[in-house]
Amino acid sequence: MNEVAESTEFEIKVVGKSGQISLGKRYAGKTLRLERRQDGTLVLTAVAMVPETQLWALEEPHRSRIERGLTWAAVNTPRETDIDDLVTGRTRRPRRTGGRRR
């Protein structure tokens, strides 16, 4: 269950003539989302931007493949890789024929 964080401190900021406020060095370089509510309040939330080249990880069918991989990892215990087998290709799965790569 998500709990709403309680406000433990507050500051009064004055908006300058250019329409800017200073939040301090703690937020320098951060990306913030500005939410304007109907009651006039403003909410700033720090966010992480995902580059378009990385969006594939958030979309189907990639998301389900990632979930399947995480599920597999949860039920299969990790083991050390045998480097000799890896180099000689003895553990390599047979190549798929035809069709597109999934």
N, C-alpha and C positions, 0 to 999 in steps of 0.2 A: 504494500500500500504506500502510495506517495504522500508524504506529509509536506505541508507548506512550511517553508522555513520562516521562522519568526524574525522580525526585524530587530536587531540588537543595537544598531547605531543609526544615527541619521545626521545629515549635514544640510545646511542651507546654502545653495549655490545661486549666484546671480548670473543671469544670462547677459552677456556683453552686447554691445551695440551691433556686432556682426552676427548675433544669433548663436554664439558659441558658449559652451561652459567648459570648464576644466575639471576633469575627474581625478587628476593627479597621475604621477608616473606609474602607479600600479596598473593602470589600464592603457598605458602607452602601447600603441601598435595592436591592440586587441580589436576584434570585430564585435560589434554590439548590435543587437536587434532593438529597435525602438518601437514600442507598442503604445499607441495613443488610444486611451479608453474614452468612452462616451462621457464619463463624469469629469473629464479634463485631466486625469492623472496620466503620467507618462511612466512607462516601465522600461528600463534598460536591462537587457539580459546578454551576458557574454555568450557567444556562439562560436562554433567551429565551422568554417566553410569547407565544403568538399569540392575539389576541382572536378570539372566535367569529365576529365579522363579517368577519374576514380568512381564515377557514379555507377559503373557496371556492378560494383559490389553491393549496391543497395537495391538493384532491380532484379526481377525475375528474368531468366531462370537461374541466374547466378546466386541469388539469395538462398534458394532451395538447395543448391549444390553445396553452398557453404554450411547450411544447417545440417545436411546429411553428413558432411565431413566432420563437423563438431560432434554429432551423435556417434559416428563411428569411433572417433577419438576417445569419447567418454567410456565406451565399452571395450576397447582394445588397449591393453596395457602397452606402454612404450617399451621398446627394446633397442638395444644398441645395434647399429648398422654394421654388418660384416663388410668391410671395405673391399676385401678380395672378391666377394661375390658381386658387389656393386660394379667393380672395375671389369670383371670378366663377363658381366651381363647375365649371370646365372639366375638372378632374381627378376629379370626383365619379363614383363607380361608379353604375350604374343601381340603383334600388331593387329589393329583392326583393318578389315578390308572393306573398302567402299564406304559410302555414307559420309556425313560431315562430322567433324569433331564436336564433341559435346562438352 
